[in-house]
Each structure stands twice: as C-alpha cells, then as structure tokens.
Amino acid sequence: YAIVADVVIARPLLIAAMVIGAGLFVVTLPFTAMGGGIGRTGHALVVEPGKAAFVRCLGCTKDGYNKNDE
C-alpha cells in the first residue's frame, strides 16, 4: 500500500511542489540575491522537493535508492 500511495499521491504532489517552488524561486530571485541567500533558497524550494520526488525509492521515507526505513 505504501508504494501505491507513493506513486498515486505523494510523487505527483512532490513534483508539483518542485515546480511551484521553482516558480517562487525565480520570482523572489532579485530579493534573495540582495540578501545573499540564493543557495539556501534554491535548495529549500527546488532541490529538496526534487530529491524527495525523484531520488527516494518507492515506499521509502528517506532520500536515496534502496534506503530501508529504520
């Protein structure tokens, strides 16, 4: 059930979160550049949802391939 829920619910939501985060990142980029936090903002809005959507194994809760839940 965890794999089915991951494929049907979690992955589409995480991909949508990554796309929305990328849009927010582009919109706020001038202000973020003035504050000097481009790397942290990009990591939080784009990289983290992307890792959760594309790197995490199906049904797992940790990033990476073949990660067993502890």
C-alpha positions in Angstrom: 0.0 0.0 0.0 2.9 2.3 0.7 4.2 2.0 -2.9 0.8 2.6 -4.4 0.1 5.7 -2.2 3.6 6.9 -3.1 3.0 6.6 -6.8 -0.5 7.8 -6.9 -0.5 10.6 -4.3 3.0 11.5 -3.0 5.0 11.7 -6.2 2.6 13.9 -8.1 2.3 16.3 -5.1 6.1 16.4 -4.7 6.6 17.1 -8.4 4.0 19.9 -8.2 5.8 21.3 -5.1 9.1 21.3 -7.0 7.5 23.2 -10.0 5.8 25.7 -7.7 9.0 26.1 -5.7 11.0 26.7 -8.9 8.5 29.4 -9.9 8.7 31.0 -6.5 12.4 30.9 -6.6 12.5 32.7 -9.9 10.0 35.3 -8.7 11.9 36.0 -5.5 15.4 35.7 -7.0 16.1 39.5 -7.1 15.2 39.9 -3.4 17.1 36.7 -2.5 20.2 37.9 -4.3 20.1 41.2 -2.3 20.0 39.2 0.9 22.7 36.7 -0.2 20.7 33.5 0.3 20.3 32.2 -3.3 21.8 28.8 -2.4 19.7 28.1 0.6 16.5 29.3 -1.1 17.1 27.2 -4.2 17.9 24.2 -2.0 14.8 24.6 0.0 12.4 25.4 -2.8 13.7 23.2 -5.6 16.3 20.7 -4.6 14.6 19.2 -1.5 11.3 18.5 -3.2 13.1 17.2 -6.3 15.2 14.8 -4.3 12.1 13.6 -2.5 10.3 13.1 -5.8 13.0 11.6 -8.0 15.7 10.1 -5.7 13.7 8.5 -3.0 12.8 4.8 -3.6 9.1 3.9 -3.9 7.5 3.5 -0.5 10.6 4.8 1.4 10.7 7.8 3.6 14.4 8.6 3.2 16.2 10.0 0.2 18.4 7.7 -1.9 18.0 4.4 -3.7 17.5 1.2 -1.7 17.2 3.0 1.7 15.5 0.9 4.3 13.2 2.6 6.7 14.6 2.4 10.2 
